[in-house]
Amino acid sequence: MVSRFEHPAGGYKKIFETVEELNEPLPATVTGRIPSFIKGSLLRLGPGLFEVGSEPFYHLFDGQALMHKFDFSNGQVTYFRKFVKTDAYVRAMTEKREVITEFGTCAYPDPCKNIFSRFFTYFKGVEVTDNCLVNVYPIGEDFYAVTETNYITKVNVETLETLKKVDMCDYVNINGVTAHPHIEKDGTVYNIGNCMGKGASLAYNIVRIPPKQKDKSDPIEKSKVVVQFPSAERFKPSYVHSFEFVYNYLWLANLRANWEEVKRNAMIAPQPEVRRYVLPLDPYREEQGKNLVCLPYTTATATMRADGTIWLEPEVLFSGPRQAFEFPQINYKMNNGKNYTYAYALGLNHFIPDRICKLNVKTKETWVWQEPDSYPSEPLFVQHPDGVDEDDGVIMTIVVSPGAQRPTCCLILNAKDLSEIARAEVDIMSPVTFHGMYKP
């Protein structure tokens, strides 16, 4: 007998279903009062097409990219969405099948090709997808929808039209870049990607894309690698999801693990936790065996071992049964690269996003917004123009409530206590989104 788990809020399945793009923006019904400083666009990306014909995509990261936009102007709000017309999308729609292998879905050979043509395709390697469903960010005066391959796609964020595909390999030595770059106040973009170094060794490259150019040239054409460092293991590259700058230092948040440890942890299904690790910047001035962490607000430790390595023990900041603190955000404008107090995140029950959370990373105090049968997306912090405190601003998120009369809304919360300020609702279903940005 096969047991089957059914989440109590069964309507969640609606956020994983295919939708159609819109021909024109839909006016939204506003309740509450939109803050006067919100005069721009909330841009979001995620999967919008979950099958091609009778062939389903087998992973959430494989659905074809759909860009969403809530526009705000003088208290009025509209909602618009378009598929990003990548090669992966266009070819799939043209041939009525999956043509390019995605993260978890393999493309089958073209049935029109003979056996010899199919045989020789195996020697060409797997075609890399350009399905940019993960995030959107600015480069110079332009905006790009991105995934984690070497392809990024230029889009018009006013009309949501797809403009052109860009291969970053044409400008820098990388095999792919993260969907989470760092953007300085002047518009300089920093990103990181795996690459093949000297002697076919694996390495990581930090890529710098300059800000808007006075001569109106494309900043991407002036991209360059500013530093390269080798992989600790020549034939085992780490997957790098994101990275951090702390003034003159850089930290990588990557996924690297021993396979036996992965199998063991998978068996016991560990509960998710938010952990704080403290990395000492100048550890070699202290003696072996001493805790090198002297911050007053944390129990995390760092200890020098006999072999010269530093052993880190974390402090747990947030945990709970079947809960997760995912898609974390901070007041990036004020606190990127600096000490911060508050983090905002999407709360997950099992794998279902069902709440917005705020965490004080020093006191561990939490705040939660939640409504029955409602599924929010990643919270984005927008600072009040006259704000002084770190949490002077609002949180913006897209919430889908499948059973509601108007099932999709942009929700605006007070960042201080997550109380509702306003919402803009439309009478149309929307699927899950991953990441995005607020464009003033």
Beta strands, then each sheet from edge to edge (+ up, - down):
strand 1: 26-27
strand 2: 29-32
strand 3: 41-49
strand 4: 51-52
strand 5: 55-56
strand 6: 64-73
strand 7: 76-83
strand 8: 135-139
strand 9: 142-146
strand 10: 151-155
strand 11: 162-167
strand 12: 182-183
strand 13: 189-196
strand 14: 202-209
strand 15: 224-230
strand 16: 239-246
strand 17: 249-255
strand 18: 273-276
strand 19: 301-304
strand 20: 310-313
strand 21: 315-319
strand 22: 323-329
strand 23: 342-349
strand 24: 352-360
strand 25: 366-369
strand 26: 375-376
strand 27: 380-383
strand 28: 393-400
strand 29: 408-414
strand 30: 420-426
strand 31: 435-439
sheet 1: 1+ 7- 6+ 3- 31+
sheet 2: 2+ 30- 29+ 28- 26+
sheet 3: 2+ 30- 29+ 28- 27+
sheet 4: 4+ 5-
sheet 5: 8+ 9- 10+ 11-
sheet 6: 12+ 13- 14+ 15-
sheet 7: 16+ 17-
sheet 8: 18+ 21-
sheet 9: 19+ 20-
sheet 10: 22+ 23- 24+ 25-
end
